[in-house]
Amino acid sequence: MTPLAFIVSLPVRAYRLLLSPWVGHGCRFQPTCSAYSMEALEKHGAFKGTWLTVRRIFRCHPWGGEGYDPVPPKRIEQPKDHH
């Protein structure tokens, strides 16, 4: 995890440590939003990982989806052909 992604992950880590045990386990998605966030930050860094996390949280409502929703894989850029 990049240093910036680690800093961004601190509120998620605090939530998991302090609030998650009291909130309960009624998550609509697998992995949970906090686990999704940590994986997104690890795979994609601070900026895209935060964007993916925010998108996931906005989908987490009674009319949103449910089920298995993994973090998308990191896209590998193709080398550019310079002719």
Summary of the structure (lengths in Angstrom):
residues: 83
radius of gyration: 15.0
end to end distance: 36.1
largest distance: 59.7
contacts: 188
relative contact order: 0.18
helix: 58%
strand: 5%
